[in-house]
């Protein structure tokens, strides 16, 4: 095992082939489940509307300006949809491509500044951790956004190190990549780079410091990308959309947008459990002082980790993927420790064994208990205080009773991983852990996730698909959703009056109107213009004829 690992790591071609094979996990089953409300459907719908309207410069939802996000990620989805069609696979395809890009980047950065073995370990650990792996099978913006932030910081590290020729090239690259992070999700991309740099310079008492020339080239790159987008936006839509975009970004920090308010420690828990096992492997290098590495890599990664974690813990809006930027520095610290372990310069800690067992057991319980509970779901209904949740779970979904074996598989892999590591067979433990997580998530994707999706949103998606192509209007009622646009395949050019809820309810409509409400909302039952035409799971379906 050790010889094979070294043979792969020390040969760039072998490493690329190996990582490409790993990356196949990101592509398998991309279209196996419907897109999830809100974010996945929201973003895919914006890309679909670009295609339908022929307007590739304006981000839209319901064919109205969508000022919450810049356009770059939607352009990537548009390209994928042009190739594969408008479907779930295409919507998630850009992140799968970036998954491969991450693994290759980690390998080459590790190889250049440390060793080929560390680079391969870094890629393996990132692939073999729960949340980092899952994000590459999603249709959300963050994997692309985070990649641009990380590479921007990486090239800034090389500028600050000031030991290479023609540093202006790295400064320019850092600025360009930072610019792409901004046009992917917003100004927080530049903010994270700036705060990380500031914290690092403070720790180093502003020695070294980027030269004025390199600062200038950085801003040339940054302004080139951002300025190009702003010029396009201004020429097409004026300043109004830009003002709204900036206002929304500010609101994310000042108030709980969309009800995503969580306690301060929320992201700490998400990272500890969600980033298993790298959250355990990385722990020794959060507190231990180490020798100064090339580019001072460890300190930079710690600065980035804490900047992201503290910033989004202070933010009033807390969504699970807001802290996803921490996955990259966390994975480096884990890889650095595991590499030291392999070459005999570090020792495994007893508390790490305990934590691997405890956090791993949480995943075992979740993977084992969830299918068993859902197989016998009626037994827990009396303990659930949410009628909508009970109605949703009442949707007829077939559970064979054997799905819990996924949790048993993960438990066996976890035990062997721990045993290998404790016995100092680190590479065997690393490979076992990596493939245990990868295969477990693949089984979850094909066996469990479709069933979960089937009762959380399956009935409403099926309904919208059933009326697809009908000359009508359709909307959600009493709750926020984007599914009615994407899965109904809402055409371009419908009357603008459809955006007026009162007109759809009581106005002089020119097409039939469908409304979907949650099962707990009975308001439309007594509305004279609407007829209840069906109900399934947690949803009720209404129609108004002309």
Buried (B, 14 or more C-beta within 10 A) or exposed (E): EEEEBBEBBBEBEBBBEBBEEBBEBBBEBBBBBBBBBEBBBBBBBBBBBBBBBEBEEBBBBBBEBBBBBBBBBBBBBBBBBEEBEBBBBBBBBBBBBBBBBBBBBBBBBBBEBBBBBBBBBBBBBBBBBBBBBBBBBBBBBBBBBBBBBBBBBBBBBBBBBEEEEEBBBBBBBBBBBBBBBBBBBBBBBBBBBBBBBEBBBEEEEEEEEBBEEBBBBBBBBBEEBBEEBBEBBEEEBEEEBBEBBEEBBEBBBEEBBEEBEBEEEBBBEBBBBBBBBBBBBBBBBEEEEBEEBEBBBBBBBBBBBBBBBBBBBEBBBBBBBBBBBBBBBBBBBBBBBBBBBBEEEBEBEEEBBEBBBEBBEEBBEBBBEBBBBBBEBEEEEEEEEEEBBBBBBBBEBEBEEEBBBBBEBBBEBBBBBBBBBBEEBBBBBBBBBBBBBBBBBBBBBBBBBBBBBBBBBBBBBBBBBEBEEEEBBBBBBBEEBBBBBBBBBBEEEBEEBBBEEEBBBEBEBEBBBBBBBBBBBEEBEEBEBBEBEEBBBBBBBBBBEE
